[in-house]
Each structure stands twice: as structure tokens, then as C-alpha cells.
Amino acid sequence: MSITVPAPDPTLAVGIDCPLRVLDLDGSRLPNELLDPFLTDIDESALTNLYVDMVRVRRLDTEAFALTRQGHLVLWPPLLGQEAAQVGTARALREKDWVFASYREHAFALLKGVDLAEFAHVWKAYAHAGWDPHEINMAPAQIIIGAQSLHATGYAMASKLDRSDDVALACFGDGATSEGDVSEALVWASAFQASVVFLCQNNQYAISEPVRVQSSAPLALRPTGFGIPSMRVDGNDVLAMHAAARIAFDRARTGGGPTFIEAVTYRRGPHTTTDDPKRYRSETELEEWVAKDPIDRVERALEHMGANMEAVRAEAKIRADELAKEFRAAAEHAQAPSADAIFDHVYDQPTKRIQRQQAERRAFAASIEGNR
């Protein structure tokens, strides 16, 4: 079978010189010919809902960070600063659409309806996945950098063969664009015009390596070499992200093939709770991005719309604190599984080899106990 990938076409990319934006830093609306038609239904109520989502996500993030420091979680990759990129995209999904994410997409898990007790199990290292992917249409968090892009593409190809209009979303960071898995996913997605959207959250660092080390050009240009259209978007603008996601999902759903979105944002916290970002970036740089805070920007936009911000903030805080309290309880009261549980889901049905290994583990454990 012959597979032909379209020739590179830089005209496929938009927002390269200046990332697409509809909310300015002061909260005022900026006209955008491409994005505005996809935001006609966003009134004060809809924007308030997006604001509350972001506040809840940030509160979950800060609570999880604290739980890690207090010994209730083993690890946590913070998303502080990336709330708009995730919430804006997540709220453009349909319930049946699938998400294939990395380890930092906590907003997607929350907004997809993950059970917090199951979510806590993942970050206490009590489970590999935590939740049943088929219950919320979201695959387990992927630790292998970029691997989920292939999973999303495969799902999208199958969806197309089934004549379904379900869309797959692959989420990864800027570092993943240097991985072969992402390039392979782009090849297959382009060749088969798969109904997949690639969301690259360019948070400026692949652990400690700045994005300029990985690429001398905007990352949104890379997929054009595979014939895939791309958008470079202000990742701290929740409305721009929401509109871009709607464009990409509509294109995929109607047979237009894949789209790549580069969300230009910033990881304000450490890579994970084992990292010290002060070793590789300056306070001045951090302060520049704090001034672009995505939640503050929406607050200003709501003020421009005449919203009662005192009431909005109060309601958001109540809901965020309730979420944090529930997650803390889940983390503190989570029970470690038995050692035998590691064998439970290796295969759909246990094989003789798995049963033999399980028996060997039990015998070994019994021998240790007997020698005490």
C-alpha cells in the first residue's frame, strides 16, 4: 500500500508571527476574523462558567501540591499557569470525544468527570491508571513522552473506519514535539486524514530545557511539513483557545482531517514536585508571565461586561474549596491495594504464566513472613 504525505505548506499555519488572541491582557475584546464566528454564544454567563472552571482547576492543583509536600501524594506535576489552555479546549469537547493526555492534563480529567478517589490513587502510586477510561472517554495519563499522540491517532483512524464523528484529542508539551512518536503520529494522521486534534501546550520548558533549544522556529510550523494545518494561539486566553478548539474539532468531525494547535503558555510551577525551577529560569521571566495570568484576564473581561465580580469570586471560591476538600479527603483516606492486585489487569483473563508468577510472589512473601 502506497502512503503519500502532502508536501510542506507554511501557508497552512496561522498565528505564527503573533499568536491568535481575542482577550487582551486588560480583559478587553480584540476582533479576530478567524475566531470570532466560533464565540458568538459566549455571553457573560458562559464566560463566568469558564472562569469558575479555571479557579477550581487551580485550587485542585495547589491542594495537590500541598498534599505532596505533606506526604499524602507521592508526586504531582503542577499545571499552574496553563488553566486557560486546558479549560478552553476541554469545554469544546463533546462527551463522546476521547482525550489522550500526558501527566499534566488535570483539567481534562476533572472536566471529563473523573472520580476524585480514583484520581488520587494515581498520584499516591496506588494504581497505574486509576479510572476506567471507557467511563469518561479519557485514556490513562501517559508518562512516556509523546506516546499518546499515536494512541489518539489510532483511535481517530478507527473512528473514521466506523463512520463515527467522534474526535480524538492528543495533549502533549513542547518537549514531546522532539520525540519520534509525535512525528509518526503526524505522518499517519495526515496520510489517513484522521479525525484527531493535536494540542501542544508550549509551556516554554521541557523539564529544564527552554523551547528555544528544541526549535529555532515556532512549533506550529512543524506539522505543516506533514500537510497538517495549524494554529498558534495565546494559550493564556481561554476564549481564543476555546474558539481554536471548536474550529479544529469541527474540521475533524466533518471529514477535514487533523489539526495542530500550539498553545503558547507558561508553566509557572516546577516540572513536578521533585523539580526546582529556580535552577534554570529567572524570577524576572516568571514575573513577566505572572502578569499574563489567564484567570486575572478573565476577571477583567467579566468586569468589562458588567459582572458582579464580588459575587462571582465568592461563588468560585466556594466551589473550588469544596473540590479541594473532597480531593484532600480522597488522598488522605485512600487505601493501598494488596500486592496481588498488580496481577489483576495484565490481561483480560489471567494466563498460566501470570498465575504462576502470582503464586511465586505469594510464596516469597510467606517465606519472608515466616523468617521474622
N, C-alpha and C positions, 0 to 999 in steps of 0.2 A: 504494500500500500504506500503510495507516494503522499508525503505531507509537505505542503508548501507554506512557509510563513511569509506574510506580506513584507514588502521592502520597508525600511525605516522611513518615517514621515514625520519630521518635527512639527508640522502643522497640526498634528493630532493633539498636541498639548496646549492647554490654556492656563493662564495664570503664572507663566514661567517668570516673567520679569517682575511681576507684583502679584503675590498670592490673592486669590479671589476673596473679597470681603464685602459684607453688607452692613455689619455693625462696626462703626468706628470706635476708637478707644474711649471716647466720651459718651458712647451709647447712641449717638445719632445714626440714622439710617442713611446708607450710601446706595445710590442707584446702581444696579448691576443687571445688564441686559440678559445675561445668561441665567442668573439665579432667581431674579425677582418673580418670573412666572411660576416658580415652584414654592413660593412663600405667600401666595395670596390668601391662604386660610389662617395664617399666623397672626392672631389678634392678641390683645393683652392677656386673655385667659390662657391661650396656648403658650405664649412666651413665659408666663408665670409657671406653668407646669414644667417647662424645660428648666427654669431656674430652680424650682424645688428639687427636681431630679438631680441637678448638679450639686446642690447643697447636701442632699442625702448621700450621694456618692462620696463627696469629700469627707463627710462625717464618718462614713464607714471606713474610709481609708485611714483617717487619723486614729480611729479607735483600734483598728487592726495593728497599726504601727505601735501604739501603746501596749497592746496585748503581747506583741512580740518582745518588747523590752521588759515586760513583766513576767515573761516565761510561759505565757499561755498559748502562744503560737511559736512554731519553730522558725518560720521565715515569712517575709512579706515584701513583695515588690510594689512600692507606692506608685500611685498614678497622679499625685498632686500636680496640678497644672494642666492635665490632659482631659479634664472633665468634659469640656465642650466637644472635643473631637469624638469622644466615645458616646456621650448622650445624644448629640446631634445626629449621629449615624444610627444609633440603636433605635431611636424613635422613628426612623424612616423605614424600619423593617416591618414586614408582615409577620404574624405569629408563626406561619409555616416555614418561613425562611430560616436557613441554617447559618449558624455562626461557628467559624473555626478560628479560635483565638490563641494568642500566646498567653503568658502568665500574668500580664498586667491589665487585662481587659475586665476588670472587676465590674465596671458599669454595665457591660453587656450581660454578665451573669446576673446581676441584680435586677436589671430591667427585663430580662428574659424569665424571671421568676424563680431563680434558684432557691432551694431550701437553705436557710442560713446554717442549720445544723450540719447539713451535708457539705456546705461550703467551708465551714470551719474545720471539718475533718481533713480537707486537703492541706490546709496550712498548719495543721498540727502534725502532719505527716502520718495520719491515720488511714489515708486512702490515696490511691493513685489518681482517681477521678473525682470521687465524692458524690456526684449526681448521676442520674440516668440520663444520658444525652438525648434519648428519644422523648423524654418527658417535657423538655424545654427547647428542643431543637438547637442545642448547643453542644459541640464536642468538648471533651475534657481539655483543660488548659494544657497547651503544648510547650514543653520545656526545650525540645530540640529546635534550635533557631531556624525558622522558615519552613519547617516540615508541614505545618498546617496549610500552607498555600497549595501544596499538592493534594491534600485531603479535600480542600474546598473545591479545587478544580475537578477532581474525580467525581465528587458529589454533583457538581453542576453539569458535567457531561452525562451522568446517569439521569439527572432530572430532564435534560433535553431529550434523551432517548425515550423517556417515559411520557414525553409530550406534556410535561408539567411546566407551570410558570413559576415554580419555586426558585428562589435565588440563593446562592451560597456567598457568604462574606468571609474573606480571609483577612485577618488582622495581624499585622506584624510591625516591627520597628524599623528604623533606618538601617540598623546593622544587618538585618535579615536580607536586605537587597544585595548584599555581597555574597550571599550563600547560593550555591548551585541549585538547591531545591526551588528557590523562588524563580530563577531563570527557567528551570524546567517547567514549572507551573505556567509561566507566561507563554512558553512555546506551545504547550498543549491547549491552553485556554484560547490562544489566538488561532491555532490550526483548526480547532473544532468549534470555534465561536461559542464557547461555553458560557452559561449564564452565571458568571462569577464576578464579584467585585473585589478588588484588592485594595485594602485600606492600609496605607503605610503611615503610621504615626511617627513622623520625623521629630523626635524629641531632642535632637541635636547631639545625642551621645549613644554610642554602642558600648555600654558599660562606661569605660573611661576614655574611649576614643571619639573625638569630635567628628561630626559628619564630614567636615572638610577633608579629613584624612581618607575617607572612603570614596569621595566623589568630588571632582572639580566642577561639576555641573549639577543643577537641580535634579533630584532623584526622579521627578516626574517625567524627565526626558527618557529615562531608561526603558520604560515599556513601549515607547513609540518605535523602538528598534524591532519590536516584535509585532508591530502593526496594531497595538492596543492604544486607544485614546486615553488621555489622562487629564486630570485637573490638579493644579497646585492651589491649595486652599489655606486660608488663615485658620489654623487648627484651634485657635482660641476664640473663634467666632462661631457660636453654636448655630446661628441661623445659616451662615454660609455652609457649614458642614451638613446641616440638615438638608438644604437645597441640593448640594452636590450629591449627597447620598440618594436623594429621590431621583435625580437625573440618572445616576448610574444604575439604580435598581430598576427603573422604568426601561432603560435601554436593554438590560439583561432580560427582563421579563417579556419583552416584546420581540425577542429574537435578534437584538442588535449586538449581542456578544459581550465580552468583558470590558471593564473599565478599571483604571488605576487612579486612586485618589491619594495624593500626598498631602497629609495634614501637617502643616508647619506649626509645631508647638514646642513645648519645653518641659522636660522632666525636672521639676523643682526639688524633688527629694533625691535620695540615693537610688542607685540601681536596684538594690534590695537592702534589707536591714543589716546586711553584713558589709555594706559599702560605705566609704567615706568620700563624698564628692568634693570636699574641700581640698583634696589632694590633686585634683585635676581641673578645677574651674574656679573662677574668681567670684568674690562677693559682688563686685560691680556688675558682672554678667548676670548673676542671679537677680539683682535688684532691677535690672532692665526688663527682665521677664515678669517679675512680680508686678510691675507697672502695667503689664498687659493681661492681668488676671482675667480669666474668662467669666468668672462669677460676678466680679465687680462690673464688668462691661454690661452684663445683662441687667444688673441692678440699675445702672444709669439709663439703659434703654427703657426699662419699665417706668422710671421716673419721668422720662420724656413723654411717655404715653399717658401719664397722669395717674399711675397706680399708687395705691396706698402702701408705700413700702414698709412702713412700720408694721402693718398687719401681715404683709407678705413675708417679711423676715421672721416674724413671730411664728407664723404657721410653718414655715420651712424649718425653723429650729426645733419645733415640737416634733415634727415628723422625723427629722434627722436624729434627734436624741433618742426617740423610740427605737429607731433602727439600730443605733449603736448599742443601746441597752440589750436588745434582743440578740445581737451578734456576740456581745460580751458573755451573755448567759450561755449561748451555744458553745463558745470556745472554752469557758471555764468548766462546763459540765460534760463535755464530750468524753466518751469512754473509749479507751484504746481497744481495738479489735483483738481477738485471740491470734496467736502466731499462726494457727492453722488457716486463718482467713486469707493468707497470701496465696493459697492454692485454689480458692473458690472460683475465680473467674478467668483463669488462664485460658481455658477453652469453654465452649458452651456446655459440654459434658466432660467430666474428668476422664482422662486417658489412664491406661495401666501405668504408664511412666509417672504421671502426676500422682497417682495413688501410692506408688512405690516410694516416691520422694517424700510424700506426706508421712508415710509410715516410718521412714528413716528419721525424719525430723522429730517425730514423737518419741521414738526410741532413744534418740540422742538427748532430748530434753529430760526424759525419765532417768537416763544414766547419770546426768548431772545432779538431778534432784536426789537420786539415791546415794550419791557420794558426799552429800552435805552432812 
